[in-house]
Amino acid sequence: MELMHLTVILIGISVFVPRIGALEKLGEPVLFGPSAAIDRSVVDFFCEIPGKPATLSVQYDLYVETNPGKVIATHSSLSGEMATFPLRINTQYDGQLICKASGHNDTDIESSFSKAWDFRVIVPVEAVSIISHPSIENIWEGQTLTLQCKTNKGTYVSYDWFWNGARVQMPYDSNNGTLTIHRVSAQNTGNYVCMASNQFNDTIFNSTSDIVNVHIKEYVSKPEISFDVVKREDGVYTATITCKSQKGAPLNTFSLLNYTDLMITETVDITSVFFNVPIELNRYMGQMRCNASNEGNWILSEPVNLIVETVRGAVTMTPVKHMGLDFQVVRVELRCKVERGTFPHYSWFLNNSRLVGQVGFYAVDWSDESVLSLSLGQDSAGFYHCQATDRFDNSTSIHSPKMLISNEVLNTVSPLVAIVVFTSFALLNIAVIACCIYGVVLRRRYSRKYPLTEVRRKMEITVKQEDEDKEDEDYLFLFEMEDFEEEAIQADRMSDSAEDEDQSVDESVLYEGTVSE
């Protein structure tokens, strides 16, 4: 019994206490081989421990780092040769490969591991398609559109997007093959194609998706409201009210409101609709508005007052002249307008003969007011007038006064204009002559009245400048000054008789002004 206990103790010691110096560690193995391979191809990997003794038996195991429990290849090196792993490639081998070296049937040798070897398994790309989020049948403006390029097969794939045949320049996520467009609009409508590709050595594999036509649905825009009037055979007048939006994906619903009261509603697959409403002429029928809606969006038009006035009041005709290079009138535009009337229609007459369209010397055009363009000549001379009627009913008409239009009348200067021009020219000449005479007389009076004062002022300046001269020069200067003063006094006496000729000049004021200077 004691012997049995002793045996158990010795076995436990041998198990839990390693033998000192008995465990040997192998050197680090080196793994090498191709960095990439085509799926289902056969390639070789190699592993060895540099400097390993030839007598040491080693077992090499190859596995993927992410699955160390599954050995994909093994090799027993009994005489020191390099381990070779021939592999038929599949996608499970994609990743980092590890070579493990351990003693062959020898538990006293500690295992060692190689560094990871990056290995890519290339699966040629096949069967590309596009998935849209949201569905391409229900994309509204303002939403975010995501197009995802899906491949049935393929690894290490790159993606290119094409829109209407051109490469898409906007940024997108190329890692998972998605194209994202934020806040789409009608400008993003078109044909989209995805091309997926990958490469092994110099061989390129690619596959292109089918064309996906993306149509962006637009919300209905603000409608414009307008109306026209027709007279039915039974004599009833009807307003044809048009509600029209510039854009809007069908179906579009248009409603006609009188203030806030709903009158008519119609749903169409276009962007405009017509409503017929009976009216009475010259009577206010209310304030009309259109409401347009689609896909929950709705918007109101501006209001319009529904009232149709018949042509009434005076009809005026205004000429507008156009000059040539020689300042002669070569063309005339006659503008006709009636004082009242919602839908006036104008007609032109020369010598009571109606003018229509564009023939020879004239051309008729109209919008709110009719315009008749005339080229002056012998054929265009005569009496003109215009006539205004209702566009929807020509039973009532109003005529303008007649006007004589001819080359002689328009290019002849009237006597009144000639008199005004001649008189203005004569008055201008008289004013210029009067100013000249007044300037001469004033200059003579000034020089006659104040010669001595002016001379003395000049002499004083000269004396100051020559104070440092010799005394004999000063004496000569004073003598000449006295002679000059005597001459000035004599000239003043000779002009006394002329002082009474012009009493309009205030001499004292002129004198004071001169002295102050």
C-alpha positions in Angstrom: 0.0 0.0 0.0 2.8 2.4 0.9 4.6 1.4 -2.3 1.5 2.3 -4.3 1.4 5.8 -2.7 5.0 6.4 -3.5 4.4 5.5 -7.1 1.6 8.0 -7.4 3.7 10.7 -5.9 6.5 10.1 -8.3 4.2 10.1 -11.3 2.7 13.5 -10.1 6.1 15.0 -9.7 7.1 13.8 -13.2 4.0 15.4 -14.6 3.9 18.8 -12.9 7.6 19.5 -12.5 9.4 19.8 -15.8 12.7 18.2 -16.2 15.4 20.9 -16.0 17.4 21.1 -19.2 15.3 18.4 -21.0 13.0 20.8 -23.0 14.5 22.2 -26.3 13.0 25.1 -28.3 13.1 25.2 -32.1 14.2 28.2 -34.0 11.7 30.5 -35.8 10.6 28.9 -39.1 10.4 31.0 -42.2 7.3 30.8 -44.5 7.2 32.0 -48.1 5.3 31.5 -51.2 3.0 33.5 -53.6 1.2 36.5 -52.3 -1.9 35.9 -54.4 -3.5 33.2 -56.4 -6.6 32.5 -58.4 -9.4 30.6 -56.8 -9.2 26.8 -57.5 -5.6 27.1 -58.7 -2.7 24.9 -57.2 0.3 26.7 -55.7 3.2 25.7 -53.4 4.2 27.2 -50.1 7.5 26.5 -48.3 8.6 26.5 -44.7 12.0 25.8 -43.0 14.1 26.6 -39.9 17.3 28.3 -40.9 20.4 26.5 -39.4 18.4 23.5 -38.2 20.6 20.4 -37.7 20.0 17.8 -40.4 19.5 15.0 -37.9 16.6 16.8 -36.2 13.2 15.6 -37.3 10.6 18.4 -37.5 6.9 18.5 -38.3 5.6 21.5 -40.1 1.9 22.5 -40.0 0.3 25.2 -42.1 -2.9 27.0 -41.1 -4.8 30.3 -41.4 -4.3 32.7 -38.5 -8.0 33.2 -38.0 -8.6 29.5 -37.7 -5.6 28.0 -35.9 -7.4 24.8 -35.0 -7.7 23.7 -38.7 -4.5 22.6 -40.3 -4.7 23.0 -44.1 -1.4 21.3 -44.9 1.4 19.3 -43.0 4.9 18.1 -43.8 7.3 15.9 -41.8 10.9 16.7 -42.3 12.9 13.7 -41.1 16.2 14.4 -42.8 16.4 18.2 -42.6 14.7 19.0 -46.0 12.5 22.1 -46.5 8.8 21.6 -46.0 6.6 21.9 -49.1 2.9 22.5 -49.0 1.1 22.0 -52.3 -2.4 23.7 -52.0 -5.5 23.7 -54.1 -6.7 27.3 -53.4 -10.1 28.2 -52.1 -11.5 31.3 -50.5 -11.0 29.9 -47.0 -7.3 30.4 -47.4 -7.6 34.1 -47.9 -5.9 36.0 -45.1 -2.6 35.5 -43.1 -0.9 32.0 -43.2 1.2 30.7 -40.3 3.7 27.9 -40.3 4.1 25.9 -37.0 7.3 23.9 -36.4 7.3 21.1 -33.7 9.4 18.0 -32.9 8.4 15.0 -34.9 7.0 12.6 -32.3 9.2 14.3 -29.6 7.3 16.1 -26.9 10.5 17.3 -25.3 10.9 19.9 -28.1 9.0 23.2 -27.8 7.0 24.4 -30.9 7.8 27.7 -32.7 5.8 29.8 -35.2 6.6 31.7 -38.3 5.7 35.3 -39.0 2.3 35.8 -40.8 2.3 35.6 -44.6 -0.3 37.8 -46.3 -2.1 35.8 -49.0 -5.0 36.9 -51.2 -7.4 34.6 -53.0 -8.6 36.3 -56.2 -12.1 35.3 -57.4 -12.8 36.8 -60.8 -15.8 39.2 -60.7 -19.0 37.9 -62.2 -22.7 38.9 -62.5 -23.0 42.6 -61.5 -26.3 44.3 -60.7 -27.6 47.5 -59.1 -29.9 47.8 -56.1 -31.6 51.1 -55.5 -32.7 52.5 -52.2 -35.4 53.7 -52.4 -36.8 51.9 -55.4 -36.2 53.6 -58.7 -39.9 53.6 -59.3 -40.5 55.9 -56.3 -37.8 58.5 -56.0 -38.9 62.0 -55.2 -36.8 65.2 -55.4 -35.1 66.1 -52.2 -34.6 62.5 -51.1 -31.3 60.7 -50.7 -30.7 58.1 -53.4 -28.3 55.2 -52.8 -27.3 52.9 -55.6 -25.4 49.7 -54.5 -23.4 47.6 -57.0 -23.7 43.9 -56.1 -21.5 41.1 -57.5 -22.5 37.4 -57.6 -18.7 36.5 -57.4 -15.6 38.5 -56.9 -13.0 39.4 -54.3 -10.8 42.5 -54.1 -13.2 44.3 -56.4 -13.0 48.0 -57.5 -16.1 49.9 -58.8 -16.7 52.6 -61.4 -20.0 54.4 -62.0 -21.2 55.8 -65.2 -24.1 58.3 -65.8 -25.4 58.7 -69.3 -22.2 57.2 -70.6 -19.8 59.5 -68.7 -17.8 58.5 -65.6 -19.5 59.9 -62.5 -17.3 62.5 -60.9 -19.1 63.0 -57.6 -17.6 61.2 -54.6 -18.9 57.8 -53.6 -17.8 54.9 -51.3 -15.7 52.6 -53.5 -15.1 50.1 -50.7 -18.6 48.6 -50.9 -19.6 49.9 -54.3 -22.2 52.4 -53.3 -23.1 55.7 -55.0 -25.0 58.1 -52.8 -26.6 61.3 -54.1 -28.1 63.7 -51.4 -31.1 65.8 -52.2 -31.7 64.5 -55.7 -33.4 66.7 -58.3 -34.4 66.4 -61.9 -30.8 67.0 -62.9 -29.9 63.5 -61.6 -32.4 61.8 -63.9 -30.6 59.4 -66.4 -29.1 56.0 -67.0 -26.7 54.6 -64.4 -24.3 51.7 -65.0 -21.9 50.1 -62.5 -18.7 48.3 -63.7 -16.9 46.0 -61.2 -13.3 44.8 -61.8 -10.4 43.0 -60.2 -7.0 41.9 -61.3 -4.5 39.1 -60.9 -1.0 39.9 -62.2 -1.6 41.3 -65.7 -5.0 39.8 -66.1 -8.0 42.1 -65.5 -11.5 40.7 -64.9 -14.5 43.0 -65.2 -18.3 42.8 -65.4 -20.8 45.5 -66.2 -24.3 45.8 -64.8 -27.5 46.4 -66.8 -28.6 50.0 -67.4 -30.7 51.3 -64.6 -32.9 54.3 -65.7 -33.5 56.6 -62.7 -36.3 59.1 -63.1 -36.6 61.7 -60.3 -40.2 62.5 -59.6 -40.8 66.2 -59.0 -43.3 67.8 -56.7 -45.8 70.0 -58.5 -44.7 73.6 -58.7 -46.6 76.8 -57.9 -49.4 77.1 -60.6 -50.1 80.1 -62.7 -53.7 81.1 -63.2 -55.1 82.9 -66.3 -58.4 83.2 -68.0 -60.0 83.9 -71.4 -63.6 84.5 -72.5 -65.6 82.8 -75.2 -69.2 83.4 -76.3 -71.2 80.3 -76.8 -73.8 79.8 -79.5 -76.6 80.3 -77.0 -75.2 83.7 -76.2 -73.8 82.7 -72.7 -70.3 84.0 -71.9 -67.9 81.5 -70.3 -64.5 82.2 -68.7 -62.0 79.4 -69.5 -59.6 79.4 -66.5 -56.2 77.8 -67.0 -54.2 76.4 -64.1 -50.7 75.5 -65.2 -47.6 74.3 -63.3 -44.1 74.2 -64.8 -43.4 70.8 -63.3 -45.0 68.0 -61.4 -44.9 64.2 -61.6 -48.3 62.6 -62.3 -50.8 62.3 -61.0 -51.5 66.0 -60.3 -54.7 67.3 -58.7 -55.9 70.8 -59.6 -58.6 72.6 -57.7 -60.3 75.9 -58.5 -61.3 78.1 -55.5 -63.4 81.3 -55.3 -61.7 82.8 -52.2 -61.8 79.7 -50.0 -64.8 78.0 -51.5 -64.0 74.9 -53.6 -65.6 75.1 -57.0 -64.1 72.3 -59.2 -61.4 69.6 -58.8 -59.7 67.5 -61.5 -56.9 65.0 -61.4 -54.7 64.7 -64.6 -51.5 63.1 -65.7 -50.2 66.4 -67.1 -49.3 69.8 -65.5 -52.2 71.9 -66.6 -56.0 71.9 -66.6 -58.9 74.0 -67.9 -62.0 75.0 -65.9 -65.1 76.6 -67.6 -67.0 79.0 -65.5 -70.2 81.0 -66.6 -69.8 84.7 -66.1 -71.6 88.0 -66.6 -69.9 90.8 -68.4 -69.0 94.0 -66.5 -69.6 92.2 -63.2 -67.1 91.1 -60.5 -67.3 87.3 -60.2 -64.9 86.8 -57.3 -61.3 86.2 -56.6 -60.0 82.9 -58.2 -57.1 80.8 -57.1 -55.7 77.4 -58.2 -54.5 74.7 -55.8 -52.1 72.1 -57.2 -51.0 68.9 -55.4 -49.2 65.6 -55.8 -47.7 63.0 -53.4 -49.0 65.0 -50.4 -47.5 68.3 -51.6 -49.8 71.2 -52.4 -49.4 74.8 -53.3 -51.6 77.8 -54.2 -51.4 80.2 -57.1 -51.6 83.9 -56.8 -55.2 85.3 -56.8 -56.8 86.8 -59.9 -60.0 88.9 -60.0 -62.5 87.4 -62.3 -64.1 90.4 -64.1 -64.5 90.9 -67.8 -65.2 94.5 -69.0 -66.3 95.3 -72.5 -64.5 98.0 -74.5 -65.7 101.4 -73.5 -64.5 105.0 -73.4 -62.2 106.8 -75.9 -59.8 105.2 -78.3 -56.5 107.1 -78.6 -53.9 106.9 -81.3 -50.3 108.1 -80.6 -47.6 108.4 -83.2 -43.9 107.6 -82.4 -41.4 109.0 -85.0 -38.1 107.4 -86.0 -35.4 109.6 -87.5 -32.8 108.7 -90.2 -29.2 109.8 -90.5 -30.3 113.1 -92.1 -32.7 113.9 -89.2 -35.6 113.2 -91.5 -38.6 111.1 -90.3 -38.3 107.7 -92.1 -40.6 105.5 -90.1 -43.6 106.0 -87.8 -45.2 103.7 -85.2 -48.9 104.3 -84.4 -50.0 103.0 -81.0 -53.7 102.4 -80.4 -55.3 101.9 -76.9 -58.9 101.9 -75.7 -59.8 103.5 -72.3 -61.6 100.4 -70.9 -61.8 96.8 -71.8 -60.4 93.5 -70.5 -59.8 91.7 -73.9 -59.6 94.4 -76.6 -59.0 93.6 -80.2 -57.6 96.3 -82.5 -58.0 96.9 -86.3 -56.2 99.5 -88.4 -57.6 101.4 -91.4 -56.0 103.6 -94.1 -58.5 105.8 -95.9 -61.2 103.5 -94.4 -59.6 100.4 -95.9 -58.6 97.7 -93.3 -54.9 96.8 -92.9 -54.1 93.2 -92.1 -50.8 91.5 -91.3 -47.6 92.7 -93.0 -47.7 93.9 -96.5 -45.4 96.3 -98.2 -45.0 99.5 -96.2 -46.8 98.4 -93.0 -46.8 95.7 -90.3 -49.5 95.1 -87.7 -48.8 93.7 -84.2 -50.6 93.9 -80.9 -50.4 92.9 -77.3 -52.1 95.1 -74.8 -52.1 97.9 -77.3 -52.0 97.5 -81.1 -48.9 98.9 -82.9 -48.9 99.7 -86.6 -45.4 100.2 -88.1 -45.2 102.5 -91.2 -42.4 103.2 -93.7 -42.9 106.7 -95.1 -43.4 106.9 -98.8 -45.9 107.7 -101.5 -48.0 104.5 -100.8 -48.2 105.1 -97.0 -49.6 108.7 -97.2 -53.2 109.1 -96.1 -55.6 109.2 -93.2 -55.3 106.5 -90.5 -57.5 105.4 -87.7 -57.9 102.4 -85.4 -60.9 100.5 -84.2 -61.3 98.6 -80.8 -63.7 95.7 -80.3 -64.0 92.9 -77.8 -61.9 89.9 -78.7 -64.8 87.5 -77.8 -67.5 89.6 -79.4 -67.2 92.0 -82.3 -70.7 93.4 -82.1 -69.5 96.6 -80.5 -66.7 98.8 -81.9 -65.1 102.2 -81.1 -63.1 104.3 -83.6 -60.3 106.7 -82.9 -60.0 110.1 -84.6 -58.4 110.1 -88.0 -54.8 111.3 -88.5 -53.0 112.4 -91.6 -49.7 110.7 -92.1 -47.4 111.6 -95.0 -43.7 112.4 -95.6 -44.4 116.0 -96.4 -46.4 116.6 -93.2 -43.9 114.9 -90.9 -40.8 116.5 -92.4 -42.1 120.1 -92.8 -41.3 122.6 -90.1 -44.4 124.5 -88.9 -44.4 128.4 -88.9 -44.8 128.4 -85.2 -41.6 126.3 -84.7 -39.7 128.6 -87.2 -40.8 131.8 -85.3 -39.8 130.3 -82.0 -36.4 129.2 -83.2 -35.7 132.6 -85.0 -36.8 134.6 -82.0 -34.6 132.6 -79.6 -31.6 133.1 -81.8 -32.2 136.8 -82.1 -32.6 137.3 -78.3 -29.4 135.3 -77.8 -27.4 137.6 -80.1 -28.9 140.8 -78.5 -27.9 139.5 -75.1 -24.3 138.8 -76.2 -23.9 142.3 -77.8 -25.3 144.0 -74.7 -22.8 142.2 -72.5 -19.9 143.3 -74.7 -21.0 147.0 -74.7 -21.5 147.0 -71.0 -18.0 145.6 -70.4 -16.4 148.3 -72.7 -18.2 151.2 -71.0 -17.4 149.9 -67.5 -13.7 149.5 -68.3 -13.5 153.1 -69.7 -15.1 154.5 -66.6 -12.9 152.6 -64.3 -9.7 153.7 -66.0 -10.9 157.3 -66.2 -12.0 157.6 -62.6 -9.1 156.0 -60.8 -5.9 156.4 -62.8 -4.0 158.5 -60.1 -4.8 156.0 -57.4 -3.6 153.1 -59.5 -0.4 154.9 -60.4 0.4 155.8 -56.9 -0.1 152.2 -55.8 2.3 151.0 -58.4 4.8 153.8 -57.5 4.8 152.8 -53.8 5.6 149.3 -54.7 8.5 150.5 -56.9 9.8 152.8 -54.1 9.9 149.9 -51.7 11.9 147.8 -54.1 14.5 150.5 -54.8 15.0 152.0 -51.2 18.6 150.8 -51.2 19.5 152.5 -54.5 21.6 155.7 -54.7 20.2 159.1 -53.7 20.6 160.4 -57.2 18.5 157.6 -58.6 15.8 158.3 -55.9 15.7 162.0 -57.0 15.3 161.0 -60.6 12.5 158.6 -59.7 10.5 161.3 -57.7 10.9 163.8 -60.6 9.4 161.3 -63.1 6.6 160.5 -60.7 5.6 164.2 -60.4 5.5 164.5 -64.2 3.3 161.4 -64.4 0.9 162.8 -61.9 0.5 166.1 -63.8 -0.3 164.1 -67.0 -2.9 162.1 -65.1 -4.5 165.4 -63.8 -4.8 166.8 -67.3 -6.4 163.6 -68.5 -8.9 163.7 -65.7 -9.9 167.3 -66.7 -10.4 166.4 -70.3 -12.8 163.6 -69.4 -15.1 165.7 -67.1 -17.6 166.3 -70.0 -18.1 162.5 -70.4 -19.0 161.8 -66.8 -22.7 162.6 -67.3 -23.1 159.9 -70.0 -23.7 157.0 -67.7 -25.2 157.7 -64.3 -26.1 154.0 -63.7 -22.7 153.2 -62.2 -22.3 153.9 -58.5 -18.8 155.6 -58.5 -18.5 155.8 -54.8 -18.9 152.0 -54.5 -16.4 151.3 -57.2 -14.0 153.7 -55.6 -14.4 152.2 -52.2 -13.9 148.7 -53.7 -10.7 149.8 -55.3 -9.2 151.4 -52.2 -10.0 148.4 -50.1 -8.1 146.3 -52.5 
